[in-house]
Amino acid sequence: MCSAFAVSAFYRVESRSIPLWRDSMADEPRQSVADDGQRVLATLRGDVPSFGVLVERHWRIVFAMALSRVRNAAEAEEIAQESFLKAYSQLHTLKDPTRFMGWLNRITRQQCTNAFRKRLRHKAAMDREAAEPVDLDAVAGYSSNPGLTEAQIRFVRETTGSLPERLRELIIMRFMTGLSAVEIAKQLGKRPGTVRVSLHRAYKILRRDLAPLLEEVEL
C-alpha cells in the first residue's frame, strides 16, 4: 500500500513540488471536516489521489507544527513527510474519518517526539540544536504566507525561542502559514477563543521586539 502511494501521490512531497501556498489553496482551511472524511473513505476504497488532496490541504499546518518543535527546516520537512506516510499506512485504523485532521496532528506530534528520542542517542548534536533559534532563514522558501518579508522572518526567528512550546507552535503557525486564529483553531481542534487568548499571550511576551510586525497582522 505504501509503495503504491509513494509512486502515485507522495512523490510530490519527495520532490517538494507540493506548493505551500497558492491562490487555489487560500480557502483550503475552510474545507469541511466532512470533505476530509469523504477523502479518507475514498482513499480506503483505493482512490489514492484523494489522499494527495489531503496532503496538499494539510501540508502547511503539519510542517509548521513540526518546525515549531524541532526548529530545523529540513528535519521539519522530513517529519511532515513521515507523518503523512504513517497516516496513509494506518488510515484503516481511523475509526471516524471526519476526525482525520486531529488524528493527523497527533501523529505529527508523535513523530516529533520520535525525532527527539533519536537526538537523545546523539546527545552532542541534540545539545547544539537545542541552543539554536528556529531556523527561519532556511525556511524562507517554505513559508506559505506570501506577505511575510525576510525582515519579518528575522523578527520571528530572533524572538520565538523564548516562548513556551505551545505558544511558539501557534506563533509559527500564525506567521509561517498565514492562517487566521479561527483557521488554526479548526486545524488543531480547539476553540477559536482559546487560540486567540494564547496568541495574545504570546504577543504580550514578544510585544517589544515584534511590534513592527504585529502592527501589520490581524488576529
RAWO-V853181 format. One record per backbone hydrogen bond with DSSP energy under -0.5 kcal/mol. CO is the residue of the C=O (numbers start at 1). NH is the residue of the N-H. E is the energy in kcal/mol with one decimal. If there is no record, write none. Layout:
BEGIN
CO/NH/E ; CO/NH/E
END
This chain:
BEGIN
1/5/-2.1 ; 2/6/-2.8 ; 3/7/-1.9 ; 4/8/-2.7 ; 5/9/-2.6 ; 5/10/-2.6 ; 6/11/-0.6 ; 9/12/-1.5 ; 10/13/-1.4 ; 10/14/-1.8 ; 11/15/-2.2 ; 12/17/-2.1 ; 12/18/-1.0 ; 13/16/-1.6 ; 17/19/-0.6 ; 22/25/-1.8 ; 22/26/-0.6 ; 23/26/-1.3 ; 25/28/-1.7 ; 27/30/-1.5 ; 28/31/-2.3 ; 32/35/-0.5 ; 32/36/-1.4 ; 33/37/-2.4 ; 34/38/-2.1 ; 35/39/-2.4 ; 36/40/-2.4 ; 37/41/-2.4 ; 38/42/-2.4 ; 39/43/-2.4 ; 40/44/-2.3 ; 41/45/-1.1 ; 42/47/-2.6 ; 43/46/-1.9 ; 46/48/-1.6 ; 47/50/-1.4 ; 47/51/-0.6 ; 48/51/-1.5 ; 48/52/-1.2 ; 49/53/-1.5 ; 50/54/-1.4 ; 51/55/-2.3 ; 52/56/-2.3 ; 53/57/-2.5 ; 54/58/-2.2 ; 55/59/-1.6 ; 58/62/-2.1 ; 59/63/-2.8 ; 60/64/-2.4 ; 61/65/-2.3 ; 62/66/-2.3 ; 63/67/-2.8 ; 64/68/-2.2 ; 65/69/-0.7 ; 66/69/-0.9 ; 66/70/-2.8 ; 67/71/-2.0 ; 71/135/-0.9 ; 72/76/-2.6 ; 73/77/-2.4 ; 74/78/-2.0 ; 75/79/-2.5 ; 76/80/-2.3 ; 77/81/-2.4 ; 78/82/-2.6 ; 79/83/-2.5 ; 80/84/-2.1 ; 81/85/-2.4 ; 82/86/-2.5 ; 83/87/-2.4 ; 84/88/-2.5 ; 85/89/-2.4 ; 86/90/-1.8 ; 88/91/-1.0 ; 90/93/-2.3 ; 91/94/-1.5 ; 93/95/-0.7 ; 95/97/-0.6 ; 96/99/-2.4 ; 97/100/-1.3 ; 99/103/-2.1 ; 100/104/-2.9 ; 101/105/-2.1 ; 102/106/-1.9 ; 103/107/-2.0 ; 104/108/-2.4 ; 105/109/-2.3 ; 106/110/-2.2 ; 107/111/-2.4 ; 108/112/-2.0 ; 109/113/-2.2 ; 110/114/-2.5 ; 111/115/-1.9 ; 112/116/-2.1 ; 113/117/-2.0 ; 114/118/-1.9 ; 115/119/-1.7 ; 116/120/-1.6 ; 117/121/-0.7 ; 118/121/-0.9 ; 119/122/-2.0 ; 120/123/-0.5 ; 122/125/-0.6 ; 122/126/-2.2 ; 123/127/-2.8 ; 124/128/-1.8 ; 125/129/-2.3 ; 126/130/-2.5 ; 127/131/-0.9 ; 129/132/-1.5 ; 134/136/-2.2 ; 137/140/-1.0 ; 139/142/-1.1 ; 139/143/-1.5 ; 144/146/-0.8 ; 145/148/-1.8 ; 147/149/-0.6 ; 149/153/-2.3 ; 150/154/-2.1 ; 151/155/-1.8 ; 152/156/-2.2 ; 153/157/-2.7 ; 154/158/-2.6 ; 155/159/-0.9 ; 156/159/-0.8 ; 156/160/-2.2 ; 159/162/-1.1 ; 160/163/-1.8 ; 164/168/-2.7 ; 165/169/-2.5 ; 166/170/-1.6 ; 167/171/-2.4 ; 168/172/-2.7 ; 169/173/-2.4 ; 170/174/-2.8 ; 171/175/-2.5 ; 172/176/-2.8 ; 173/177/-1.5 ; 173/179/-0.7 ; 174/178/-0.8 ; 176/144/-2.3 ; 176/145/-0.7 ; 180/184/-2.7 ; 181/185/-2.5 ; 182/186/-2.0 ; 183/187/-2.2 ; 184/188/-2.3 ; 185/189/-1.1 ; 185/190/-2.5 ; 191/194/-0.5 ; 191/195/-1.9 ; 192/196/-2.6 ; 193/197/-2.4 ; 194/198/-2.1 ; 195/199/-2.7 ; 196/200/-2.8 ; 197/201/-2.2 ; 198/202/-2.4 ; 199/203/-3.1 ; 200/204/-2.4 ; 201/205/-1.7 ; 202/206/-2.1 ; 203/207/-1.2 ; 206/210/-2.8 ; 207/211/-1.0 ; 210/213/-0.8 ; 210/214/-2.8 ; 211/215/-1.7 ; 213/216/-1.4 ; 214/217/-1.1 ; 219/181/-1.2
END
